[in-house]
Amino acid sequence: MSILDYLAKYTIPYKGLKDGSHEFEFTADSKFFEHFQFENDFQGDVSVKATLLKKTLVMTLDLEIAGEIQVNCDRCLDCFPYQVEGASTLYIKFGDTHEELDDDVVVVPESENEIKIAQYIYELILLSFPINFIHPDDEDGFSTCNEEMIEKLNEHSEKEETDPRWSELKKLIDNK
């Protein structure tokens, strides 16, 4: 199955729908993530609820995601499940050509009868990620990272030596 064939299931056909609210359900699974280039190969399932509010001149697409993805900890490199949650709104206007006016406003040609949302789902998932993936702390506030790996990192990390000139300058600040 080609990429376009697989991603075709992440399409909302809006022509023929009556004005009003319409709900659609999708799942972003491991196969979904294979179709996007990223440094990580994500494994997991993310449920996507798409609510299309169809009106004559403009449509509103609300996307909500919730699920779990296996990620690598940036500190100890072990894999752990990360809970993904997020929501966004996309405004769809009709015009002559396809263009993105803003991050959340897209123009689609009036001749089209569907909107492909796979890219928007992928971007929403990425935007829900933190800057770094770090194992969460346990209920007592202790790190759940791989202790063996943390010990090795501490062994091989350079010990920061304080330059004696900074010590002298610090004395000046402390004495004011």
PyRosetta script that sets phi, psi and omega in degrees:
from pyrosetta import init, pose_from_sequence

init()
pose = pose_from_sequence("MSILDYLAKYTIPYKGLKDGSHEFEFTADSKFFEHFQFENDFQGDVSVKATLLKKTLVMTLDLEIAGEIQVNCDRCLDCFPYQVEGASTLYIKFGDTHEELDDDVVVVPESENEIKIAQYIYELILLSFPINFIHPDDEDGFSTCNEEMIEKLNEHSEKEETDPRWSELKKLIDNK")
pose.set_psi(1, 128.9)
pose.set_omega(1, -178.4)
pose.set_phi(2, -75.4)
pose.set_psi(2, 166.2)
pose.set_omega(2, 179.9)
pose.set_phi(3, -58.5)
pose.set_psi(3, -46.7)
pose.set_omega(3, -177.7)
pose.set_phi(4, -64.3)
pose.set_psi(4, -37.3)
pose.set_omega(4, 178.4)
pose.set_phi(5, -64.7)
pose.set_psi(5, -43.2)
pose.set_omega(5, -178.8)
pose.set_phi(6, -67.1)
pose.set_psi(6, -45.9)
pose.set_omega(6, -177.3)
pose.set_phi(7, -72.5)
pose.set_psi(7, -11.5)
pose.set_omega(7, 178.5)
pose.set_phi(8, -63.0)
pose.set_psi(8, -24.6)
pose.set_omega(8, 179.8)
pose.set_phi(9, -73.5)
pose.set_psi(9, -10.9)
pose.set_omega(9, 175.5)
pose.set_phi(10, -97.2)
pose.set_psi(10, 52.4)
pose.set_omega(10, -176.9)
pose.set_phi(11, -128.3)
pose.set_psi(11, 140.4)
pose.set_omega(11, 176.4)
pose.set_phi(12, -113.5)
pose.set_psi(12, 113.4)
pose.set_omega(12, 176.7)
pose.set_phi(13, -82.0)
pose.set_psi(13, 111.5)
pose.set_omega(13, -175.3)
pose.set_phi(14, -99.2)
pose.set_psi(14, -19.9)
pose.set_omega(14, 177.5)
pose.set_phi(15, -66.9)
pose.set_psi(15, 135.1)
pose.set_omega(15, -179.9)
pose.set_phi(16, 92.2)
pose.set_psi(16, -13.5)
pose.set_omega(16, 175.9)
pose.set_phi(17, -78.9)
pose.set_psi(17, 141.9)
pose.set_omega(17, 176.5)
pose.set_phi(18, -72.8)
pose.set_psi(18, 156.3)
pose.set_omega(18, 174.4)
pose.set_phi(19, -60.3)
pose.set_psi(19, 142.3)
pose.set_omega(19, -178.9)
pose.set_phi(20, 131.8)
pose.set_psi(20, -168.0)
pose.set_omega(20, -175.0)
pose.set_phi(21, -94.4)
pose.set_psi(21, 136.4)
pose.set_omega(21, 179.3)
pose.set_phi(22, -135.9)
pose.set_psi(22, 133.9)
pose.set_omega(22, -179.0)
pose.set_phi(23, -108.7)
pose.set_psi(23, 143.4)
pose.set_omega(23, 178.7)
pose.set_phi(24, -134.5)
pose.set_psi(24, 145.8)
pose.set_omega(24, 179.6)
pose.set_phi(25, -118.5)
pose.set_psi(25, 136.7)
pose.set_omega(25, 177.2)
pose.set_phi(26, -136.9)
pose.set_psi(26, 163.0)
pose.set_omega(26, 173.1)
pose.set_phi(27, -130.4)
pose.set_psi(27, 126.4)
pose.set_omega(27, 174.3)
pose.set_phi(28, -95.5)
pose.set_psi(28, 105.8)
pose.set_omega(28, -177.8)
pose.set_phi(29, -109.2)
pose.set_psi(29, -173.0)
pose.set_omega(29, -178.0)
pose.set_phi(30, -57.6)
pose.set_psi(30, -37.4)
pose.set_omega(30, 179.8)
pose.set_phi(31, -66.5)
pose.set_psi(31, -35.1)
pose.set_omega(31, 176.7)
pose.set_phi(32, -59.6)
pose.set_psi(32, -46.6)
pose.set_omega(32, -176.7)
pose.set_phi(33, -68.9)
pose.set_psi(33, -23.9)
pose.set_omega(33, 178.2)
pose.set_phi(34, -61.8)
pose.set_psi(34, -25.3)
pose.set_omega(34, -175.1)
pose.set_phi(35, -85.8)
pose.set_psi(35, 1.9)
pose.set_omega(35, 178.2)
pose.set_phi(36, -123.0)
pose.set_psi(36, 136.6)
pose.set_omega(36, -179.5)
pose.set_phi(37, -82.9)
pose.set_psi(37, 122.6)
pose.set_omega(37, 179.0)
pose.set_phi(38, -154.7)
pose.set_psi(38, 155.7)
pose.set_omega(38, -175.7)
pose.set_phi(39, -69.5)
pose.set_psi(39, -17.7)
pose.set_omega(39, 179.2)
pose.set_phi(40, -108.3)
pose.set_psi(40, 145.2)
pose.set_omega(40, 170.9)
pose.set_phi(41, -97.5)
pose.set_psi(41, 104.8)
pose.set_omega(41, -176.2)
pose.set_phi(42, -81.9)
pose.set_psi(42, 139.1)
pose.set_omega(42, 173.5)
pose.set_phi(43, -119.6)
pose.set_psi(43, 140.0)
pose.set_omega(43, 177.7)
pose.set_phi(44, 141.9)
pose.set_psi(44, -177.1)
pose.set_omega(44, -179.9)
pose.set_phi(45, -131.3)
pose.set_psi(45, 131.9)
pose.set_omega(45, 176.7)
pose.set_phi(46, -124.6)
pose.set_psi(46, 122.1)
pose.set_omega(46, 177.8)
pose.set_phi(47, -81.9)
pose.set_psi(47, 138.8)
pose.set_omega(47, -179.0)
pose.set_phi(48, -124.1)
pose.set_psi(48, 125.0)
pose.set_omega(48, 174.5)
pose.set_phi(49, -109.9)
pose.set_psi(49, 120.3)
pose.set_omega(49, 179.8)
pose.set_phi(50, -112.7)
pose.set_psi(50, 124.7)
pose.set_omega(50, 178.0)
pose.set_phi(51, -116.2)
pose.set_psi(51, 115.5)
pose.set_omega(51, -179.2)
pose.set_phi(52, -101.9)
pose.set_psi(52, 120.6)
pose.set_omega(52, 174.4)
pose.set_phi(53, -101.5)
pose.set_psi(53, 103.7)
pose.set_omega(53, -175.7)
pose.set_phi(54, -91.5)
pose.set_psi(54, 129.6)
pose.set_omega(54, 174.3)
pose.set_phi(55, -132.6)
pose.set_psi(55, 172.4)
pose.set_omega(55, -175.4)
pose.set_phi(56, -64.0)
pose.set_psi(56, -47.5)
pose.set_omega(56, -174.1)
pose.set_phi(57, -97.8)
pose.set_psi(57, -26.9)
pose.set_omega(57, -176.7)
pose.set_phi(58, -147.3)
pose.set_psi(58, 149.4)
pose.set_omega(58, 175.7)
pose.set_phi(59, -120.6)
pose.set_psi(59, 151.3)
pose.set_omega(59, 176.8)
pose.set_phi(60, -118.9)
pose.set_psi(60, 127.8)
pose.set_omega(60, 179.0)
pose.set_phi(61, -115.7)
pose.set_psi(61, 112.9)
pose.set_omega(61, 176.4)
pose.set_phi(62, -97.7)
pose.set_psi(62, 124.8)
pose.set_omega(62, 178.0)
pose.set_phi(63, -112.1)
pose.set_psi(63, 132.5)
pose.set_omega(63, 175.4)
pose.set_phi(64, -127.3)
pose.set_psi(64, 132.6)
pose.set_omega(64, 179.5)
pose.set_phi(65, -122.5)
pose.set_psi(65, 147.9)
pose.set_omega(65, 175.4)
pose.set_phi(66, -158.7)
pose.set_psi(66, 133.8)
pose.set_omega(66, 178.8)
pose.set_phi(67, 170.6)
pose.set_psi(67, -162.2)
pose.set_omega(67, -176.3)
pose.set_phi(68, -138.3)
pose.set_psi(68, 135.6)
pose.set_omega(68, 179.2)
pose.set_phi(69, -128.8)
pose.set_psi(69, 139.0)
pose.set_omega(69, 175.5)
pose.set_phi(70, -80.3)
pose.set_psi(70, 124.7)
pose.set_omega(70, -179.8)
pose.set_phi(71, -129.4)
pose.set_psi(71, 162.8)
pose.set_omega(71, 176.6)
pose.set_phi(72, -96.4)
pose.set_psi(72, 134.1)
pose.set_omega(72, 177.7)
pose.set_phi(73, -67.4)
pose.set_psi(73, 131.8)
pose.set_omega(73, 180.0)
pose.set_phi(74, -74.8)
pose.set_psi(74, -13.2)
pose.set_omega(74, 179.9)
pose.set_phi(75, -93.3)
pose.set_psi(75, -52.3)
pose.set_omega(75, -173.7)
pose.set_phi(76, -110.5)
pose.set_psi(76, -6.0)
pose.set_omega(76, 177.0)
pose.set_phi(77, 73.0)
pose.set_psi(77, 1.4)
pose.set_omega(77, 175.7)
pose.set_phi(78, -74.7)
pose.set_psi(78, 152.6)
pose.set_omega(78, 178.5)
pose.set_phi(79, -83.3)
pose.set_psi(79, 141.7)
pose.set_omega(79, 175.1)
pose.set_phi(80, -150.7)
pose.set_psi(80, 156.6)
pose.set_omega(80, 180.0)
pose.set_phi(81, -79.5)
pose.set_psi(81, 130.4)
pose.set_omega(81, 178.9)
pose.set_phi(82, -113.8)
pose.set_psi(82, 129.2)
pose.set_omega(82, 179.3)
pose.set_phi(83, -79.9)
pose.set_psi(83, 124.2)
pose.set_omega(83, -179.1)
pose.set_phi(84, -105.5)
pose.set_psi(84, 128.2)
pose.set_omega(84, 174.8)
pose.set_phi(85, -144.7)
pose.set_psi(85, 144.7)
pose.set_omega(85, 178.1)
pose.set_phi(86, -180.0)
pose.set_psi(86, 168.0)
pose.set_omega(86, 178.5)
pose.set_phi(87, -152.7)
pose.set_psi(87, 149.1)
pose.set_omega(87, 175.1)
pose.set_phi(88, -154.6)
pose.set_psi(88, 164.2)
pose.set_omega(88, 179.2)
pose.set_phi(89, -125.3)
pose.set_psi(89, 134.4)
pose.set_omega(89, 178.1)
pose.set_phi(90, -119.8)
pose.set_psi(90, 128.7)
pose.set_omega(90, 178.4)
pose.set_phi(91, -100.2)
pose.set_psi(91, 127.7)
pose.set_omega(91, -176.0)
pose.set_phi(92, -115.1)
pose.set_psi(92, 117.8)
pose.set_omega(92, 178.1)
pose.set_phi(93, -108.2)
pose.set_psi(93, 161.5)
pose.set_omega(93, 177.8)
pose.set_phi(94, -105.2)
pose.set_psi(94, 140.7)
pose.set_omega(94, -179.6)
pose.set_phi(95, -156.7)
pose.set_psi(95, -158.3)
pose.set_omega(95, -177.7)
pose.set_phi(96, -87.0)
pose.set_psi(96, -38.9)
pose.set_omega(96, -176.9)
pose.set_phi(97, -131.0)
pose.set_psi(97, 162.8)
pose.set_omega(97, 178.5)
pose.set_phi(98, -79.9)
pose.set_psi(98, 126.6)
pose.set_omega(98, 176.7)
pose.set_phi(99, -158.0)
pose.set_psi(99, 155.5)
pose.set_omega(99, 175.8)
pose.set_phi(100, -105.0)
pose.set_psi(100, 116.8)
pose.set_omega(100, -178.7)
pose.set_phi(101, -82.9)
pose.set_psi(101, -29.5)
pose.set_omega(101, -177.6)
pose.set_phi(102, -156.7)
pose.set_psi(102, 178.5)
pose.set_omega(102, 178.9)
pose.set_phi(103, -60.5)
pose.set_psi(103, -30.3)
pose.set_omega(103, -176.0)
pose.set_phi(104, -120.4)
pose.set_psi(104, 15.3)
pose.set_omega(104, 178.5)
pose.set_phi(105, -130.1)
pose.set_psi(105, 124.8)
pose.set_omega(105, 179.5)
pose.set_phi(106, -129.6)
pose.set_psi(106, 143.5)
pose.set_omega(106, 177.0)
pose.set_phi(107, -107.5)
pose.set_psi(107, 130.2)
pose.set_omega(107, 177.1)
pose.set_phi(108, -118.4)
pose.set_psi(108, 145.4)
pose.set_omega(108, 178.1)
pose.set_phi(109, -61.8)
pose.set_psi(109, 143.2)
pose.set_omega(109, -180.0)
pose.set_phi(110, -63.0)
pose.set_psi(110, -21.0)
pose.set_omega(110, -179.8)
pose.set_phi(111, -75.4)
pose.set_psi(111, -18.2)
pose.set_omega(111, -179.8)
pose.set_phi(112, -77.0)
pose.set_psi(112, 154.8)
pose.set_omega(112, -178.9)
pose.set_phi(113, -124.1)
pose.set_psi(113, 6.9)
pose.set_omega(113, -180.0)
pose.set_phi(114, -153.7)
pose.set_psi(114, 162.0)
pose.set_omega(114, 176.4)
pose.set_phi(115, -127.0)
pose.set_psi(115, 131.5)
pose.set_omega(115, 178.0)
pose.set_phi(116, -87.2)
pose.set_psi(116, 125.6)
pose.set_omega(116, -173.1)
pose.set_phi(117, -116.1)
pose.set_psi(117, 5.7)
pose.set_omega(117, -177.9)
pose.set_phi(118, -57.6)
pose.set_psi(118, -44.4)
pose.set_omega(118, -179.4)
pose.set_phi(119, -63.8)
pose.set_psi(119, -39.6)
pose.set_omega(119, 179.7)
pose.set_phi(120, -67.4)
pose.set_psi(120, -37.5)
pose.set_omega(120, 176.3)
pose.set_phi(121, -63.7)
pose.set_psi(121, -47.3)
pose.set_omega(121, -179.2)
pose.set_phi(122, -59.6)
pose.set_psi(122, -45.1)
pose.set_omega(122, -179.4)
pose.set_phi(123, -64.9)
pose.set_psi(123, -38.6)
pose.set_omega(123, 178.4)
pose.set_phi(124, -64.4)
pose.set_psi(124, -40.1)
pose.set_omega(124, 177.8)
pose.set_phi(125, -63.0)
pose.set_psi(125, -46.7)
pose.set_omega(125, 179.6)
pose.set_phi(126, -62.7)
pose.set_psi(126, -37.8)
pose.set_omega(126, 180.0)
pose.set_phi(127, -69.2)
pose.set_psi(127, -18.9)
pose.set_omega(127, 178.7)
pose.set_phi(128, -83.8)
pose.set_psi(128, -6.9)
pose.set_omega(128, -178.8)
pose.set_phi(129, -78.3)
pose.set_psi(129, 147.2)
pose.set_omega(129, 172.6)
pose.set_phi(130, -76.5)
pose.set_psi(130, 172.5)
pose.set_omega(130, 177.6)
pose.set_phi(131, -63.6)
pose.set_psi(131, -43.1)
pose.set_omega(131, 178.5)
pose.set_phi(132, -126.4)
pose.set_psi(132, 142.7)
pose.set_omega(132, 172.1)
pose.set_phi(133, -92.2)
pose.set_psi(133, 115.5)
pose.set_omega(133, 178.5)
pose.set_phi(134, -128.5)
pose.set_psi(134, 136.0)
pose.set_omega(134, 176.5)
pose.set_phi(135, -48.9)
pose.set_psi(135, 137.9)
pose.set_omega(135, 177.2)
pose.set_phi(136, -71.1)
pose.set_psi(136, 154.9)
pose.set_omega(136, 176.3)
pose.set_phi(137, -74.2)
pose.set_psi(137, 153.7)
pose.set_omega(137, 176.6)
pose.set_phi(138, -76.7)
pose.set_psi(138, -177.8)
pose.set_omega(138, -175.9)
pose.set_phi(139, -64.6)
pose.set_psi(139, -19.7)
pose.set_omega(139, 178.1)
pose.set_phi(140, -92.0)
pose.set_psi(140, 0.5)
pose.set_omega(140, 178.8)
pose.set_phi(141, 87.7)
pose.set_psi(141, 12.6)
pose.set_omega(141, -180.0)
pose.set_phi(142, -97.6)
pose.set_psi(142, 147.8)
pose.set_omega(142, -179.5)
pose.set_phi(143, -64.2)
pose.set_psi(143, 142.3)
pose.set_omega(143, 176.2)
pose.set_phi(144, -103.2)
pose.set_psi(144, 15.2)
pose.set_omega(144, 177.0)
pose.set_phi(145, -65.8)
pose.set_psi(145, 159.9)
pose.set_omega(145, 177.6)
pose.set_phi(146, -62.9)
pose.set_psi(146, 110.8)
pose.set_omega(146, -174.9)
pose.set_phi(147, -62.8)
pose.set_psi(147, -37.7)
pose.set_omega(147, -179.6)
pose.set_phi(148, -61.9)
pose.set_psi(148, -42.9)
pose.set_omega(148, 179.8)
pose.set_phi(149, -67.7)
pose.set_psi(149, -40.2)
pose.set_omega(149, 178.8)
pose.set_phi(150, -62.8)
pose.set_psi(150, -41.1)
pose.set_omega(150, 177.7)
pose.set_phi(151, -61.6)
pose.set_psi(151, -43.0)
pose.set_omega(151, 179.0)
pose.set_phi(152, -64.4)
pose.set_psi(152, -41.0)
pose.set_omega(152, 177.9)
pose.set_phi(153, -61.9)
pose.set_psi(153, -42.9)
pose.set_omega(153, 179.1)
pose.set_phi(154, -64.6)
pose.set_psi(154, -36.5)
pose.set_omega(154, 178.0)
pose.set_phi(155, -62.8)
pose.set_psi(155, -41.9)
pose.set_omega(155, -172.2)
pose.set_phi(156, -94.9)
pose.set_psi(156, -5.3)
pose.set_omega(156, 179.1)
pose.set_phi(157, -82.0)
pose.set_psi(157, 147.2)
pose.set_omega(157, -178.7)
pose.set_phi(158, -72.4)
pose.set_psi(158, 135.8)
pose.set_omega(158, 176.4)
pose.set_phi(159, -78.3)
pose.set_psi(159, 131.3)
pose.set_omega(159, -177.8)
pose.set_phi(160, -79.9)
pose.set_psi(160, 117.7)
pose.set_omega(160, 177.7)
pose.set_phi(161, -97.8)
pose.set_psi(161, 135.6)
pose.set_omega(161, -179.2)
pose.set_phi(162, -84.4)
pose.set_psi(162, 128.8)
pose.set_omega(162, 176.7)
pose.set_phi(163, -68.8)
pose.set_psi(163, 127.5)
pose.set_omega(163, -177.2)
pose.set_phi(164, -58.9)
pose.set_psi(164, -25.4)
pose.set_omega(164, 178.9)
pose.set_phi(165, -64.9)
pose.set_psi(165, -35.5)
pose.set_omega(165, 179.1)
pose.set_phi(166, -68.0)
pose.set_psi(166, -35.9)
pose.set_omega(166, 178.5)
pose.set_phi(167, -61.3)
pose.set_psi(167, -42.5)
pose.set_omega(167, 179.4)
pose.set_phi(168, -65.9)
pose.set_psi(168, -39.9)
pose.set_omega(168, 178.8)
pose.set_phi(169, -66.7)
pose.set_psi(169, -38.1)
pose.set_omega(169, -179.8)
pose.set_phi(170, -63.3)
pose.set_psi(170, -34.7)
pose.set_omega(170, 177.8)
pose.set_phi(171, -61.9)
pose.set_psi(171, -37.5)
pose.set_omega(171, 179.5)
pose.set_phi(172, -64.9)
pose.set_psi(172, -40.1)
pose.set_omega(172, 180.0)
pose.set_phi(173, -67.3)
pose.set_psi(173, -41.7)
pose.set_omega(173, -177.7)
pose.set_phi(174, -67.5)
pose.set_psi(174, -31.1)
pose.set_omega(174, -178.5)
pose.set_phi(175, -82.0)
pose.set_psi(175, -23.7)
pose.set_omega(175, -178.6)
pose.set_phi(176, 33.0)
pose.dump_pdb("model.pdb")
